[in-house]
Amino acid sequence: AHLNMHVYDEGVRLARRQLELARRHERPAGRQVAVGLSLLANALRFKGDLESSLAAIQEARAISDAVVYTDDTMRMFDRYPILLRGGLILGDDRGPSLNRPAEALASLKEAFDLVDAAARRDPKDSTSRGRAGTVGREIGDIERWRDPASAVRYYDAALARLGEIHNNLKARRDRAVVLAESSYALRRLGRGAAAKARLEAE
């Protein structure tokens, strides 16, 4: 909540406190410590401390890698934010990042595969579809400057998943953003008419 209100110092303080409690009660470090590190990494990123943010998300990922999940859904819910945040710390196209796009893409593509697989398993899973829309757009935003054809593939995958969510205003807004963002990649491919059509679609 503090991050959403842009009160970053308090967000970092509370994330550190949650992590302190998790480390005290979870030995060896497991899911709660990984979640705490992921939250702390996010808070530190928005505060502008990218190196500390990266260290926290890398530790979160190492701990999560070692957790034995008996449930695919729980694994997805734990791993997705870590992979997404790791990718954004490394290479967010619109926000603070370390400008390491190749490493960012590796993390983001793993996040996409995770939620896309969940969406394929359950036709009613709107959460995974929304997350596929989010991370697909993030991949597209990085790829449009490096490999616009790949960017269009991810934008299209994001649009497809968002289009499967019915009667949801947020999904419609997210879809409009993806349509607009994808127009840049289409223009770089010389497909001006297709870019224009997307801008006029929503």
N, C-alpha and C positions, 0 to 999 in steps of 0.2 A: 504494500500500500504506500509506503514512504517513497519507493522508487517511482511509482506511478504519479506521485505528487511532486516529483523532482526534489525531494528532501534526501539527498544522497548520503550525507554524513550520518544521518539517523538510520538510513537503510543499511549502511555498512556496519554500524554499531549493533543493530539488532541481528543482522546475519552472523556476525562474529559471536554474539551471545548464544544464538541457536546452535552454532557449530560447537561451541564450548560445552554445552549441555549434551549434545549428541556424542561427542568424543568421551565424555565422562561416563555415559551410560551404555555405550555400544562398543564392546571390546570383544574381538578385534573390530576395527572400523568396518562398517557395512553400509546398508542402504541409507540410514538417516544421516550418517556423516557425509556420504556422497551427495545427498540432496542439499545438505547445509553448505558444502563447498560450492555447489553449483549456484545456489542463491548468493553466496558471498562473491563469487566470480562476477555475477551479473551486476551486483551493487558496485563493485570496484570498477568495472568497465564504465558504467555511467558516471562514476566520479572522476574518471580519467586516468586511473592507475592500471594501465593495460598490462604491464608486466606482472604485477601481482594477480591480476585477474586471470591471466594465462596460467600462472602457477597453480592457482586454486582449481581451475577447470581441469587441468591435466591430472591433478591429484584425484579429483572427483571421478574422472574417467578411469584411472588406474584401479580405484577401489571398486567401481561399478563393474569393471572387467572381471574382477575376482569373485563377485557375488554369484552364487548359484541360484538362479531363478527357477522355481517350479511352475511358474505361470507365465505364459508369453505376454499376456496383457500387462502384468505388473512389470515385467522386463521393459516393455515398450514405454510405459508411463515413466519409469525411472530414467531410461537411457535417452529418450528423445530430447528432453530439455538440456541434458549435458552435451549431446552432440550438436544441437542447434546453437547453444551459447558458445561452445568451443569454436564453431564455424564463424559466428559473428565476431567474436573477439579477434580471430585471425584475419577476417577479410570482409566485414560488412561493407557493402558498396555505398550505403547512405549514412552510416553512423561511425562512431569511434572504433577504430580497429588497428591492428598491427600491419595491415597491408601485406598479408601473405596469402594471396588468393589461392594458390595451388593447395596449400594445406587446408585452407578454409573449405574448399570444394570437397576434399576427401571426407571431412567430418559432416558436411551438409548432405552429401550424397548418401552417406550411411544412414543419416537421420531420415532422409526421404524414403530409402528402401524399407526401413523399419515400419514407418507409418503407412506406406503404400501397401505393404504386405498385410498389415492389420485391416486396412480398408477392403482388400480383396477377400479376406476371410469372412467379413461380416458386412453385408449390404446395408445394415442399419447403423453402422458406426460412423456417426457424423463427426465425432471428435477427430478421429484419424484422417478423415477426408479434409477437414479444416486445416489440420496440421500439414498434410501433404500440400495443400494450397499455399500455406505460409512458406514452407521450406523450398518448395518448387520455385516460388517467386524469388527467394533469396539466391538460389542457385542461378536462375536465369539472369538476375541482376549482375552477378559477377561474370557469368559466361558471355554476356552480350558484348563485352569489350574484348574477349579472348577468342571465343568460338561461338558466333551468333547462331549457327545452325543448332548447336547443342542447346543454347539458351532457348530457342524456340521449342525444342522438344520438351524441355522442363516446364516452360510456360504452358504449353499445351496440356501436359500431364496435370499441372496445377489446375488449369481451367476445367479439365474433365472431372477431377475429384470435387472441386467446388460446385460444379454443375449437378453433382449427385446429391447435394444437400438442398432439400426443398423447404420452401416457406421460412427462410431464415435471412433476415436483413443483413446480418454481418457477412454471411457467405456471399450475398449479392454485392456488397461493398467491396469485399476482398476480390471478387471476380472482376469487378470494374477496374481495380488497381492493376491486376495482372494483365488485363487487356491493354491498358495504357502502357505499362512497362514493357510489354512484349513488342510494342510498335517500334521501339528503338532497335531491337535486334532485327526485325523485319526490314527496316530501312537500311541497316548495314548490309543486308543481303540483297539489296536492290529491289525489294518487294514493297514499293511505296503504296500501291493500291491496297494491298492486304493490311499494311500498317494503318492506312486511313480508315479502312472498314472496321478495324478493331477500336479505333478511337470513337467511332460513331455508333458502336454496338450497344453501349450502355449509357 
